[in-house]
Amino acid sequence: MVKGISRRVIVVDSPDPRIFEQAIFIIRNDAAAGSGGVTSQQLVDQAVRIAKNYARTHGGTATKAKLQLTPWISALLGGAAIGLVWLLVCLI
């Protein structure tokens, strides 16, 4: 048996398709009726603003690449540090 419920939704295309394709907002029945003084255009504008804000804050371009020390680089840096200490000890 299928229960029929009517819902109003706003579908917003993504400003950055690498993050998501579309955002789907399910509108509450009392907000859709316009009883709170909110127009349909204001609902759409707010949905677009939320989608853009999410794409901006969760985008992959803002992250910086971290320097990763492999075991070989760590060994070379450690050997260089020990060699420098021995050199300083021998000069003193």
PDB file of N, CA, C and O in Angstrom:
ATOM      1  N   MET A   1       0.849  -1.179   0.000  1.00  0.00           N
ATOM      2  CA  MET A   1       0.000   0.000   0.000  1.00  0.00           C
ATOM      3  C   MET A   1       0.890   1.236   0.000  1.00  0.00           C
ATOM      4  O   MET A   1       1.878   1.294   0.732  1.00  0.00           O
ATOM      5  N   VAL A   2       0.550   2.195  -0.798  1.00  0.00           N
ATOM      6  CA  VAL A   2       1.325   3.421  -0.918  1.00  0.00           C
ATOM      7  C   VAL A   2       0.558   4.547  -0.250  1.00  0.00           C
ATOM      8  O   VAL A   2      -0.624   4.767  -0.515  1.00  0.00           O
ATOM      9  N   LYS A   3       1.256   5.246   0.614  1.00  0.00           N
ATOM     10  CA  LYS A   3       0.644   6.377   1.297  1.00  0.00           C
ATOM     11  C   LYS A   3       0.994   7.635   0.524  1.00  0.00           C
ATOM     12  O   LYS A   3       2.169   7.890   0.264  1.00  0.00           O
ATOM     13  N   GLY A   4       0.024   8.406   0.163  1.00  0.00           N
ATOM     14  CA  GLY A   4       0.276   9.608  -0.624  1.00  0.00           C
ATOM     15  C   GLY A   4       0.456  10.825   0.260  1.00  0.00           C
ATOM     16  O   GLY A   4      -0.472  11.262   0.940  1.00  0.00           O
ATOM     17  N   ILE A   5       1.673  11.367   0.241  1.00  0.00           N
ATOM     18  CA  ILE A   5       1.963  12.588   0.990  1.00  0.00           C
ATOM     19  C   ILE A   5       2.541  13.584   0.010  1.00  0.00           C
ATOM     20  O   ILE A   5       3.467  13.272  -0.738  1.00  0.00           O
ATOM     21  N   SER A   6       2.012  14.737   0.018  1.00  0.00           N
ATOM     22  CA  SER A   6       2.491  15.787  -0.881  1.00  0.00           C
ATOM     23  C   SER A   6       3.499  16.653  -0.139  1.00  0.00           C
ATOM     24  O   SER A   6       3.197  17.191   0.926  1.00  0.00           O
ATOM     25  N   ARG A   7       4.692  16.785  -0.699  1.00  0.00           N
ATOM     26  CA  ARG A   7       5.741  17.617  -0.107  1.00  0.00           C
ATOM     27  C   ARG A   7       6.200  18.639  -1.131  1.00  0.00           C
ATOM     28  O   ARG A   7       6.212  18.375  -2.334  1.00  0.00           O
ATOM     29  N   ARG A   8       6.574  19.794  -0.641  1.00  0.00           N
ATOM     30  CA  ARG A   8       7.172  20.810  -1.511  1.00  0.00           C
ATOM     31  C   ARG A   8       8.671  20.774  -1.300  1.00  0.00           C
ATOM     32  O   ARG A   8       9.143  20.737  -0.163  1.00  0.00           O
ATOM     33  N   VAL A   9       9.421  20.784  -2.393  1.00  0.00           N
ATOM     34  CA  VAL A   9      10.872  20.728  -2.326  1.00  0.00           C
ATOM     35  C   VAL A   9      11.463  21.824  -3.191  1.00  0.00           C
ATOM     36  O   VAL A   9      10.836  22.327  -4.124  1.00  0.00           O
ATOM     37  N   ILE A  10      12.693  22.176  -2.845  1.00  0.00           N
ATOM     38  CA  ILE A  10      13.501  23.092  -3.662  1.00  0.00           C
ATOM     39  C   ILE A  10      14.752  22.323  -4.037  1.00  0.00           C
ATOM     40  O   ILE A  10      15.454  21.806  -3.168  1.00  0.00           O
ATOM     41  N   VAL A  11      15.031  22.245  -5.333  1.00  0.00           N
ATOM     42  CA  VAL A  11      16.223  21.571  -5.834  1.00  0.00           C
ATOM     43  C   VAL A  11      17.166  22.648  -6.360  1.00  0.00           C
ATOM     44  O   VAL A  11      16.815  23.424  -7.249  1.00  0.00           O
ATOM     45  N   VAL A  12      18.377  22.678  -5.787  1.00  0.00           N
ATOM     46  CA  VAL A  12      19.375  23.691  -6.148  1.00  0.00           C
ATOM     47  C   VAL A  12      20.555  22.983  -6.801  1.00  0.00           C
ATOM     48  O   VAL A  12      21.109  22.045  -6.229  1.00  0.00           O
ATOM     49  N   ASP A  13      20.944  23.424  -7.993  1.00  0.00           N
ATOM     50  CA  ASP A  13      22.140  22.879  -8.639  1.00  0.00           C
ATOM     51  C   ASP A  13      23.379  23.355  -7.898  1.00  0.00           C
ATOM     52  O   ASP A  13      23.405  24.456  -7.347  1.00  0.00           O
ATOM     53  N   SER A  14      24.397  22.517  -7.892  1.00  0.00           N
ATOM     54  CA  SER A  14      25.609  22.802  -7.129  1.00  0.00           C
ATOM     55  C   SER A  14      26.445  23.892  -7.785  1.00  0.00           C
ATOM     56  O   SER A  14      26.604  23.894  -9.006  1.00  0.00           O
ATOM     57  N   PRO A  15      26.982  24.821  -6.992  1.00  0.00           N
ATOM     58  CA  PRO A  15      27.928  25.790  -7.532  1.00  0.00           C
ATOM     59  C   PRO A  15      29.292  25.148  -7.816  1.00  0.00           C
ATOM     60  O   PRO A  15      30.072  25.676  -8.608  1.00  0.00           O
ATOM     61  N   ASP A  16      29.577  24.019  -7.175  1.00  0.00           N
ATOM     62  CA  ASP A  16      30.834  23.295  -7.384  1.00  0.00           C
ATOM     63  C   ASP A  16      30.501  21.815  -7.525  1.00  0.00           C
ATOM     64  O   ASP A  16      30.321  21.132  -6.517  1.00  0.00           O
ATOM     65  N   PRO A  17      30.415  21.296  -8.772  1.00  0.00           N
ATOM     66  CA  PRO A  17      29.979  19.911  -8.970  1.00  0.00           C
ATOM     67  C   PRO A  17      30.929  18.856  -8.410  1.00  0.00           C
ATOM     68  O   PRO A  17      30.562  17.682  -8.364  1.00  0.00           O
ATOM     69  N   ARG A  18      32.137  19.229  -7.983  1.00  0.00           N
ATOM     70  CA  ARG A  18      33.039  18.256  -7.374  1.00  0.00           C
ATOM     71  C   ARG A  18      32.562  17.843  -5.998  1.00  0.00           C
ATOM     72  O   ARG A  18      32.934  16.772  -5.519  1.00  0.00           O
ATOM     73  N   ILE A  19      31.756  18.652  -5.355  1.00  0.00           N
ATOM     74  CA  ILE A  19      31.297  18.373  -3.995  1.00  0.00           C
ATOM     75  C   ILE A  19      29.949  17.657  -4.010  1.00  0.00           C
ATOM     76  O   ILE A  19      29.802  16.605  -3.389  1.00  0.00           O
ATOM     77  N   PHE A  20      28.969  18.215  -4.712  1.00  0.00           N
ATOM     78  CA  PHE A  20      27.664  17.579  -4.834  1.00  0.00           C
ATOM     79  C   PHE A  20      27.017  18.048  -6.131  1.00  0.00           C
ATOM     80  O   PHE A  20      27.358  19.107  -6.659  1.00  0.00           O
ATOM     81  N   GLU A  21      26.071  17.243  -6.644  1.00  0.00           N
ATOM     82  CA  GLU A  21      25.376  17.598  -7.877  1.00  0.00           C
ATOM     83  C   GLU A  21      24.223  18.550  -7.607  1.00  0.00           C
ATOM     84  O   GLU A  21      24.103  19.600  -8.238  1.00  0.00           O
ATOM     85  N   GLN A  22      23.388  18.171  -6.670  1.00  0.00           N
ATOM     86  CA  GLN A  22      22.218  18.960  -6.348  1.00  0.00           C
ATOM     87  C   GLN A  22      21.973  18.919  -4.847  1.00  0.00           C
ATOM     88  O   GLN A  22      22.330  17.961  -4.161  1.00  0.00           O
ATOM     89  N   ALA A  23      21.363  19.969  -4.367  1.00  0.00           N
ATOM     90  CA  ALA A  23      20.908  19.995  -2.978  1.00  0.00           C
ATOM     91  C   ALA A  23      19.379  20.012  -3.005  1.00  0.00           C
ATOM     92  O   ALA A  23      18.770  20.800  -3.729  1.00  0.00           O
ATOM     93  N   ILE A  24      18.778  19.149  -2.221  1.00  0.00           N
ATOM     94  CA  ILE A  24      17.319  19.053  -2.182  1.00  0.00           C
ATOM     95  C   ILE A  24      16.854  19.486  -0.803  1.00  0.00           C
ATOM     96  O   ILE A  24      17.218  18.881   0.206  1.00  0.00           O
ATOM     97  N   PHE A  25      16.056  20.528  -0.768  1.00  0.00           N
ATOM     98  CA  PHE A  25      15.512  21.061   0.480  1.00  0.00           C
ATOM     99  C   PHE A  25      14.033  20.711   0.552  1.00  0.00           C
ATOM    100  O   PHE A  25      13.279  21.038  -0.365  1.00  0.00           O
ATOM    101  N   ILE A  26      13.605  20.054   1.621  1.00  0.00           N
ATOM    102  CA  ILE A  26      12.204  19.721   1.832  1.00  0.00           C
ATOM    103  C   ILE A  26      11.606  20.821   2.701  1.00  0.00           C
ATOM    104  O   ILE A  26      12.042  21.058   3.827  1.00  0.00           O
ATOM    105  N   ILE A  27      10.605  21.480   2.150  1.00  0.00           N
ATOM    106  CA  ILE A  27      10.016  22.649   2.802  1.00  0.00           C
ATOM    107  C   ILE A  27       8.932  22.199   3.786  1.00  0.00           C
ATOM    108  O   ILE A  27       8.096  21.352   3.470  1.00  0.00           O
ATOM    109  N   ARG A  28       8.969  22.777   4.961  1.00  0.00           N
ATOM    110  CA  ARG A  28       7.936  22.480   5.953  1.00  0.00           C
ATOM    111  C   ARG A  28       6.591  22.987   5.449  1.00  0.00           C
ATOM    112  O   ARG A  28       6.519  23.969   4.710  1.00  0.00           O
ATOM    113  N   ASN A  29       5.533  22.304   5.860  1.00  0.00           N
ATOM    114  CA  ASN A  29       4.196  22.675   5.393  1.00  0.00           C
ATOM    115  C   ASN A  29       3.800  24.071   5.845  1.00  0.00           C
ATOM    116  O   ASN A  29       3.180  24.816   5.085  1.00  0.00           O
ATOM    117  N   ASP A  30       4.153  24.437   7.084  1.00  0.00           N
ATOM    118  CA  ASP A  30       3.772  25.768   7.559  1.00  0.00           C
ATOM    119  C   ASP A  30       4.580  26.867   6.877  1.00  0.00           C
ATOM    120  O   ASP A  30       4.081  27.983   6.729  1.00  0.00           O
ATOM    121  N   ALA A  31       5.802  26.588   6.463  1.00  0.00           N
ATOM    122  CA  ALA A  31       6.601  27.586   5.749  1.00  0.00           C
ATOM    123  C   ALA A  31       6.128  27.722   4.313  1.00  0.00           C
ATOM    124  O   ALA A  31       6.175  28.810   3.740  1.00  0.00           O
ATOM    125  N   ALA A  32       5.677  26.631   3.736  1.00  0.00           N
ATOM    126  CA  ALA A  32       5.225  26.665   2.349  1.00  0.00           C
ATOM    127  C   ALA A  32       3.901  27.400   2.212  1.00  0.00           C
ATOM    128  O   ALA A  32       3.596  27.933   1.145  1.00  0.00           O
ATOM    129  N   ALA A  33       3.123  27.433   3.262  1.00  0.00           N
ATOM    130  CA  ALA A  33       1.830  28.097   3.203  1.00  0.00           C
ATOM    131  C   ALA A  33       1.974  29.613   3.187  1.00  0.00           C
ATOM    132  O   ALA A  33       1.033  30.316   2.820  1.00  0.00           O
ATOM    133  N   GLY A  34       3.132  30.124   3.579  1.00  0.00           N
ATOM    134  CA  GLY A  34       3.348  31.565   3.564  1.00  0.00           C
ATOM    135  C   GLY A  34       2.765  32.269   4.765  1.00  0.00           C
ATOM    136  O   GLY A  34       2.626  33.492   4.756  1.00  0.00           O
ATOM    137  N   SER A  35       2.420  31.524   5.799  1.00  0.00           N
ATOM    138  CA  SER A  35       1.804  32.138   6.984  1.00  0.00           C
ATOM    139  C   SER A  35       2.796  32.974   7.774  1.00  0.00           C
ATOM    140  O   SER A  35       2.396  33.887   8.497  1.00  0.00           O
ATOM    141  N   GLY A  36       4.099  32.674   7.646  1.00  0.00           N
ATOM    142  CA  GLY A  36       5.106  33.404   8.410  1.00  0.00           C
ATOM    143  C   GLY A  36       5.630  34.633   7.684  1.00  0.00           C
ATOM    144  O   GLY A  36       6.601  35.245   8.129  1.00  0.00           O
ATOM    145  N   GLY A  37       5.010  34.998   6.589  1.00  0.00           N
ATOM    146  CA  GLY A  37       5.462  36.159   5.849  1.00  0.00           C
ATOM    147  C   GLY A  37       6.647  35.891   4.948  1.00  0.00           C
ATOM    148  O   GLY A  37       7.321  36.828   4.521  1.00  0.00           O
ATOM    149  N   VAL A  38       6.918  34.615   4.645  1.00  0.00           N
ATOM    150  CA  VAL A  38       8.042  34.231   3.795  1.00  0.00           C
ATOM    151  C   VAL A  38       7.498  33.898   2.420  1.00  0.00           C
ATOM    152  O   VAL A  38       6.594  33.073   2.286  1.00  0.00           O
ATOM    153  N   THR A  39       8.044  34.535   1.406  1.00  0.00           N
ATOM    154  CA  THR A  39       7.604  34.271   0.041  1.00  0.00           C
ATOM    155  C   THR A  39       8.364  33.085  -0.538  1.00  0.00           C
ATOM    156  O   THR A  39       9.384  32.658   0.003  1.00  0.00           O
ATOM    157  N   SER A  40       7.857  32.569  -1.631  1.00  0.00           N
ATOM    158  CA  SER A  40       8.528  31.451  -2.308  1.00  0.00           C
ATOM    159  C   SER A  40       9.909  31.856  -2.794  1.00  0.00           C
ATOM    160  O   SER A  40      10.848  31.062  -2.736  1.00  0.00           O
ATOM    161  N   GLN A  41      10.039  33.086  -3.271  1.00  0.00           N
ATOM    162  CA  GLN A  41      11.334  33.559  -3.749  1.00  0.00           C
ATOM    163  C   GLN A  41      12.350  33.653  -2.615  1.00  0.00           C
ATOM    164  O   GLN A  41      13.530  33.370  -2.819  1.00  0.00           O
ATOM    165  N   GLN A  42      11.908  34.046  -1.429  1.00  0.00           N
ATOM    166  CA  GLN A  42      12.806  34.098  -0.278  1.00  0.00           C
ATOM    167  C   GLN A  42      13.273  32.699   0.122  1.00  0.00           C
ATOM    168  O   GLN A  42      14.428  32.522   0.509  1.00  0.00           O
ATOM    169  N   LEU A  43      12.383  31.699   0.032  1.00  0.00           N
ATOM    170  CA  LEU A  43      12.772  30.322   0.315  1.00  0.00           C
ATOM    171  C   LEU A  43      13.828  29.840  -0.678  1.00  0.00           C
ATOM    172  O   LEU A  43      14.807  29.207  -0.282  1.00  0.00           O
ATOM    173  N   VAL A  44      13.637  30.134  -1.955  1.00  0.00           N
ATOM    174  CA  VAL A  44      14.608  29.725  -2.976  1.00  0.00           C
ATOM    175  C   VAL A  44      15.935  30.436  -2.759  1.00  0.00           C
ATOM    176  O   VAL A  44      16.993  29.814  -2.842  1.00  0.00           O
ATOM    177  N   ASP A  45      15.887  31.737  -2.482  1.00  0.00           N
ATOM    178  CA  ASP A  45      17.127  32.495  -2.242  1.00  0.00           C
ATOM    179  C   ASP A  45      17.902  31.938  -1.056  1.00  0.00           C
ATOM    180  O   ASP A  45      19.126  31.830  -1.114  1.00  0.00           O
ATOM    181  N   GLN A  46      17.207  31.585   0.014  1.00  0.00           N
ATOM    182  CA  GLN A  46      17.875  31.035   1.185  1.00  0.00           C
ATOM    183  C   GLN A  46      18.475  29.659   0.874  1.00  0.00           C
ATOM    184  O   GLN A  46      19.569  29.347   1.344  1.00  0.00           O
ATOM    185  N   ALA A  47      17.782  28.844   0.099  1.00  0.00           N
ATOM    186  CA  ALA A  47      18.303  27.533  -0.277  1.00  0.00           C
ATOM    187  C   ALA A  47      19.569  27.676  -1.121  1.00  0.00           C
ATOM    188  O   ALA A  47      20.533  26.938  -0.917  1.00  0.00           O
ATOM    189  N   VAL A  48      19.575  28.609  -2.055  1.00  0.00           N
ATOM    190  CA  VAL A  48      20.762  28.847  -2.889  1.00  0.00           C
ATOM    191  C   VAL A  48      21.916  29.349  -2.031  1.00  0.00           C
ATOM    192  O   VAL A  48      23.059  28.933  -2.224  1.00  0.00           O
ATOM    193  N   ARG A  49      21.629  30.234  -1.092  1.00  0.00           N
ATOM    194  CA  ARG A  49      22.661  30.777  -0.210  1.00  0.00           C
ATOM    195  C   ARG A  49      23.278  29.666   0.661  1.00  0.00           C
ATOM    196  O   ARG A  49      24.492  29.635   0.865  1.00  0.00           O
ATOM    197  N   ILE A  50      22.446  28.772   1.163  1.00  0.00           N
ATOM    198  CA  ILE A  50      22.946  27.668   1.988  1.00  0.00           C
ATOM    199  C   ILE A  50      23.817  26.736   1.162  1.00  0.00           C
ATOM    200  O   ILE A  50      24.871  26.304   1.629  1.00  0.00           O
ATOM    201  N   ALA A  51      23.393  26.417  -0.062  1.00  0.00           N
ATOM    202  CA  ALA A  51      24.176  25.528  -0.927  1.00  0.00           C
ATOM    203  C   ALA A  51      25.526  26.152  -1.282  1.00  0.00           C
ATOM    204  O   ALA A  51      26.547  25.464  -1.279  1.00  0.00           O
ATOM    205  N   LYS A  52      25.536  27.447  -1.588  1.00  0.00           N
ATOM    206  CA  LYS A  52      26.807  28.118  -1.904  1.00  0.00           C
ATOM    207  C   LYS A  52      27.731  28.164  -0.691  1.00  0.00           C
ATOM    208  O   LYS A  52      28.937  27.957  -0.822  1.00  0.00           O
ATOM    209  N   ASN A  53      27.177  28.432   0.476  1.00  0.00           N
ATOM    210  CA  ASN A  53      27.981  28.483   1.693  1.00  0.00           C
ATOM    211  C   ASN A  53      28.587  27.117   1.996  1.00  0.00           C
ATOM    212  O   ASN A  53      29.751  27.028   2.388  1.00  0.00           O
ATOM    213  N   TYR A  54      27.811  26.060   1.818  1.00  0.00           N
ATOM    214  CA  TYR A  54      28.329  24.710   2.058  1.00  0.00           C
ATOM    215  C   TYR A  54      29.450  24.383   1.078  1.00  0.00           C
ATOM    216  O   TYR A  54      30.479  23.833   1.470  1.00  0.00           O
ATOM    217  N   ALA A  55      29.256  24.717  -0.186  1.00  0.00           N
ATOM    218  CA  ALA A  55      30.295  24.434  -1.191  1.00  0.00           C
ATOM    219  C   ALA A  55      31.564  25.224  -0.902  1.00  0.00           C
ATOM    220  O   ALA A  55      32.667  24.720  -1.114  1.00  0.00           O
ATOM    221  N   ARG A  56      31.422  26.450  -0.422  1.00  0.00           N
ATOM    222  CA  ARG A  56      32.598  27.269  -0.129  1.00  0.00           C
ATOM    223  C   ARG A  56      33.366  26.740   1.081  1.00  0.00           C
ATOM    224  O   ARG A  56      34.597  26.710   1.070  1.00  0.00           O
ATOM    225  N   THR A  57      32.645  26.324   2.124  1.00  0.00           N
ATOM    226  CA  THR A  57      33.324  25.875   3.340  1.00  0.00           C
ATOM    227  C   THR A  57      33.829  24.445   3.259  1.00  0.00           C
ATOM    228  O   THR A  57      34.743  24.081   3.999  1.00  0.00           O
ATOM    229  N   HIS A  58      33.259  23.615   2.377  1.00  0.00           N
ATOM    230  CA  HIS A  58      33.663  22.214   2.280  1.00  0.00           C
ATOM    231  C   HIS A  58      34.400  21.920   0.987  1.00  0.00           C
ATOM    232  O   HIS A  58      34.571  20.758   0.616  1.00  0.00           O
ATOM    233  N   GLY A  59      34.834  22.958   0.302  1.00  0.00           N
ATOM    234  CA  GLY A  59      35.559  22.755  -0.950  1.00  0.00           C
ATOM    235  C   GLY A  59      36.955  22.211  -0.724  1.00  0.00           C
ATOM    236  O   GLY A  59      37.550  22.478   0.320  1.00  0.00           O
ATOM    237  N   GLY A  60      37.499  21.455  -1.670  1.00  0.00           N
ATOM    238  CA  GLY A  60      38.807  20.848  -1.531  1.00  0.00           C
ATOM    239  C   GLY A  60      39.950  21.766  -1.927  1.00  0.00           C
ATOM    240  O   GLY A  60      41.111  21.419  -1.713  1.00  0.00           O
ATOM    241  N   THR A  61      39.652  22.942  -2.504  1.00  0.00           N
ATOM    242  CA  THR A  61      40.723  23.808  -2.975  1.00  0.00           C
ATOM    243  C   THR A  61      41.374  24.603  -1.855  1.00  0.00           C
ATOM    244  O   THR A  61      42.497  25.083  -2.014  1.00  0.00           O
ATOM    245  N   ALA A  62      40.694  24.751  -0.731  1.00  0.00           N
ATOM    246  CA  ALA A  62      41.238  25.588   0.343  1.00  0.00           C
ATOM    247  C   ALA A  62      42.237  24.852   1.227  1.00  0.00           C
ATOM    248  O   ALA A  62      42.963  25.479   1.999  1.00  0.00           O
ATOM    249  N   THR A  63      42.279  23.550   1.120  1.00  0.00           N
ATOM    250  CA  THR A  63      43.186  22.808   1.983  1.00  0.00           C
ATOM    251  C   THR A  63      44.613  22.882   1.454  1.00  0.00           C
ATOM    252  O   THR A  63      44.839  22.882   0.244  1.00  0.00           O
ATOM    253  N   LYS A  64      45.561  22.944   2.363  1.00  0.00           N
ATOM    254  CA  LYS A  64      46.967  23.000   1.992  1.00  0.00           C
ATOM    255  C   LYS A  64      47.567  21.604   2.062  1.00  0.00           C
ATOM    256  O   LYS A  64      47.186  20.788   2.901  1.00  0.00           O
ATOM    257  N   ALA A  65      48.506  21.349   1.172  1.00  0.00           N
ATOM    258  CA  ALA A  65      49.185  20.058   1.179  1.00  0.00           C
ATOM    259  C   ALA A  65      50.145  20.014   2.363  1.00  0.00           C
ATOM    260  O   ALA A  65      50.891  20.963   2.600  1.00  0.00           O
ATOM    261  N   LYS A  66      50.122  18.923   3.093  1.00  0.00           N
ATOM    262  CA  LYS A  66      50.994  18.777   4.250  1.00  0.00           C
ATOM    263  C   LYS A  66      52.296  18.116   3.818  1.00  0.00           C
ATOM    264  O   LYS A  66      52.307  17.232   2.961  1.00  0.00           O
ATOM    265  N   LEU A  67      53.376  18.553   4.416  1.00  0.00           N
ATOM    266  CA  LEU A  67      54.676  17.939   4.158  1.00  0.00           C
ATOM    267  C   LEU A  67      54.727  16.621   4.899  1.00  0.00           C
ATOM    268  O   LEU A  67      54.555  16.574   6.116  1.00  0.00           O
ATOM    269  N   GLN A  68      54.966  15.549   4.157  1.00  0.00           N
ATOM    270  CA  GLN A  68      55.031  14.238   4.778  1.00  0.00           C
ATOM    271  C   GLN A  68      56.466  13.764   4.778  1.00  0.00           C
ATOM    272  O   GLN A  68      57.120  13.722   3.735  1.00  0.00           O
ATOM    273  N   LEU A  69      56.955  13.406   5.959  1.00  0.00           N
ATOM    274  CA  LEU A  69      58.307  12.905   6.101  1.00  0.00           C
ATOM    275  C   LEU A  69      58.305  11.393   5.945  1.00  0.00           C
ATOM    276  O   LEU A  69      57.738  10.669   6.763  1.00  0.00           O
ATOM    277  N   THR A  70      58.942  10.936   4.895  1.00  0.00           N
ATOM    278  CA  THR A  70      59.077   9.498   4.715  1.00  0.00           C
ATOM    279  C   THR A  70      60.209   9.009   5.620  1.00  0.00           C
ATOM    280  O   THR A  70      60.990   9.820   6.118  1.00  0.00           O
ATOM    281  N   PRO A  71      60.307   7.723   5.835  1.00  0.00           N
ATOM    282  CA  PRO A  71      61.393   7.209   6.688  1.00  0.00           C
ATOM    283  C   PRO A  71      62.784   7.575   6.145  1.00  0.00           C
ATOM    284  O   PRO A  71      63.697   7.844   6.926  1.00  0.00           O
ATOM    285  N   TRP A  72      62.947   7.586   4.840  1.00  0.00           N
ATOM    286  CA  TRP A  72      64.258   7.935   4.269  1.00  0.00           C
ATOM    287  C   TRP A  72      64.622   9.390   4.543  1.00  0.00           C
ATOM    288  O   TRP A  72      65.768   9.690   4.878  1.00  0.00           O
ATOM    289  N   ILE A  73      63.670  10.280   4.405  1.00  0.00           N
ATOM    290  CA  ILE A  73      63.954  11.698   4.675  1.00  0.00           C
ATOM    291  C   ILE A  73      64.234  11.896   6.160  1.00  0.00           C
ATOM    292  O   ILE A  73      65.128  12.659   6.528  1.00  0.00           O
ATOM    293  N   SER A  74      63.477  11.213   7.014  1.00  0.00           N
ATOM    294  CA  SER A  74      63.712  11.314   8.458  1.00  0.00           C
ATOM    295  C   SER A  74      65.114  10.810   8.818  1.00  0.00           C
ATOM    296  O   SER A  74      65.804  11.419   9.635  1.00  0.00           O
ATOM    297  N   ALA A  75      65.529   9.700   8.209  1.00  0.00           N
ATOM    298  CA  ALA A  75      66.865   9.157   8.485  1.00  0.00           C
ATOM    299  C   ALA A  75      67.948  10.120   8.019  1.00  0.00           C
ATOM    300  O   ALA A  75      68.934  10.323   8.729  1.00  0.00           O
ATOM    301  N   LEU A  76      67.787  10.712   6.849  1.00  0.00           N
ATOM    302  CA  LEU A  76      68.782  11.675   6.358  1.00  0.00           C
ATOM    303  C   LEU A  76      68.868  12.908   7.257  1.00  0.00           C
ATOM    304  O   LEU A  76      69.960  13.385   7.566  1.00  0.00           O
ATOM    305  N   LEU A  77      67.702  13.421   7.675  1.00  0.00           N
ATOM    306  CA  LEU A  77      67.721  14.587   8.558  1.00  0.00           C
ATOM    307  C   LEU A  77      68.335  14.253   9.911  1.00  0.00           C
ATOM    308  O   LEU A  77      69.079  15.057  10.473  1.00  0.00           O
ATOM    309  N   GLY A  78      68.026  13.067  10.437  1.00  0.00           N
ATOM    310  CA  GLY A  78      68.621  12.656  11.717  1.00  0.00           C
ATOM    311  C   GLY A  78      70.117  12.480  11.611  1.00  0.00           C
ATOM    312  O   GLY A  78      70.857  12.896  12.503  1.00  0.00           O
ATOM    313  N   GLY A  79      70.582  11.856  10.511  1.00  0.00           N
ATOM    314  CA  GLY A  79      72.025  11.689  10.305  1.00  0.00           C
ATOM    315  C   GLY A  79      72.740  13.016  10.153  1.00  0.00           C
ATOM    316  O   GLY A  79      73.848  13.194  10.660  1.00  0.00           O
ATOM    317  N   ALA A  80      72.105  13.951   9.452  1.00  0.00           N
ATOM    318  CA  ALA A  80      72.703  15.270   9.286  1.00  0.00           C
ATOM    319  C   ALA A  80      72.795  15.996  10.627  1.00  0.00           C
ATOM    320  O   ALA A  80      73.785  16.675  10.898  1.00  0.00           O
ATOM    321  N   ALA A  81      71.770  15.855  11.465  1.00  0.00           N
ATOM    322  CA  ALA A  81      71.788  16.506  12.770  1.00  0.00           C
ATOM    323  C   ALA A  81      72.887  15.917  13.653  1.00  0.00           C
ATOM    324  O   ALA A  81      73.601  16.658  14.328  1.00  0.00           O
ATOM    325  N   ILE A  82      73.028  14.596  13.654  1.00  0.00           N
ATOM    326  CA  ILE A  82      74.084  13.958  14.449  1.00  0.00           C
ATOM    327  C   ILE A  82      75.460  14.360  13.935  1.00  0.00           C
ATOM    328  O   ILE A  82      76.365  14.630  14.725  1.00  0.00           O
ATOM    329  N   GLY A  83      75.621  14.401  12.609  1.00  0.00           N
ATOM    330  CA  GLY A  83      76.895  14.826  12.040  1.00  0.00           C
ATOM    331  C   GLY A  83      77.237  16.251  12.415  1.00  0.00           C
ATOM    332  O   GLY A  83      78.397  16.559  12.688  1.00  0.00           O
ATOM    333  N   LEU A  84      76.257  17.115  12.432  1.00  0.00           N
ATOM    334  CA  LEU A  84      76.493  18.521  12.824  1.00  0.00           C
ATOM    335  C   LEU A  84      76.899  18.607  14.294  1.00  0.00           C
ATOM    336  O   LEU A  84      77.785  19.388  14.645  1.00  0.00           O
ATOM    337  N   VAL A  85      76.264  17.817  15.150  1.00  0.00           N
ATOM    338  CA  VAL A  85      76.629  17.819  16.565  1.00  0.00           C
ATOM    339  C   VAL A  85      78.060  17.320  16.753  1.00  0.00           C
ATOM    340  O   VAL A  85      78.818  17.921  17.515  1.00  0.00           O
ATOM    341  N   TRP A  86      78.449  16.236  16.078  1.00  0.00           N
ATOM    342  CA  TRP A  86      79.818  15.737  16.174  1.00  0.00           C
ATOM    343  C   TRP A  86      80.830  16.760  15.677  1.00  0.00           C
ATOM    344  O   TRP A  86      81.908  16.918  16.251  1.00  0.00           O
ATOM    345  N   LEU A  87      80.466  17.451  14.601  1.00  0.00           N
ATOM    346  CA  LEU A  87      81.371  18.496  14.068  1.00  0.00           C
ATOM    347  C   LEU A  87      81.563  19.612  15.089  1.00  0.00           C
ATOM    348  O   LEU A  87      82.682  20.076  15.308  1.00  0.00           O
ATOM    349  N   LEU A  88      80.474  20.038  15.709  1.00  0.00           N
ATOM    350  CA  LEU A  88      80.585  21.104  16.717  1.00  0.00           C
ATOM    351  C   LEU A  88      81.361  20.648  17.935  1.00  0.00           C
ATOM    352  O   LEU A  88      82.125  21.429  18.502  1.00  0.00           O
ATOM    353  N   VAL A  89      81.186  19.393  18.355  1.00  0.00           N
ATOM    354  CA  VAL A  89      81.915  18.863  19.508  1.00  0.00           C
ATOM    355  C   VAL A  89      83.423  18.791  19.194  1.00  0.00           C
ATOM    356  O   VAL A  89      84.247  19.106  20.053  1.00  0.00           O
ATOM    357  N   CYS A  90      83.774  18.386  17.993  1.00  0.00           N
ATOM    358  CA  CYS A  90      85.185  18.262  17.615  1.00  0.00           C
ATOM    359  C   CYS A  90      85.872  19.621  17.512  1.00  0.00           C
ATOM    360  O   CYS A  90      87.068  19.733  17.783  1.00  0.00           O
ATOM    361  N   LEU A  91      85.127  20.653  17.123  1.00  0.00           N
ATOM    362  CA  LEU A  91      85.698  21.988  16.989  1.00  0.00           C
ATOM    363  C   LEU A  91      85.890  22.670  18.323  1.00  0.00           C
ATOM    364  O   LEU A  91      86.732  23.561  18.441  1.00  0.00           O
ATOM    365  N   ILE A  92      85.144  22.283  19.315  1.00  0.00           N
ATOM    366  CA  ILE A  92      85.242  22.932  20.622  1.00  0.00           C
ATOM    367  C   ILE A  92      86.391  22.376  21.356  1.00  0.00           C
ATOM    368  O   ILE A  92      86.658  22.784  22.486  1.00  0.00           O
TER     369      ILE A  92
END
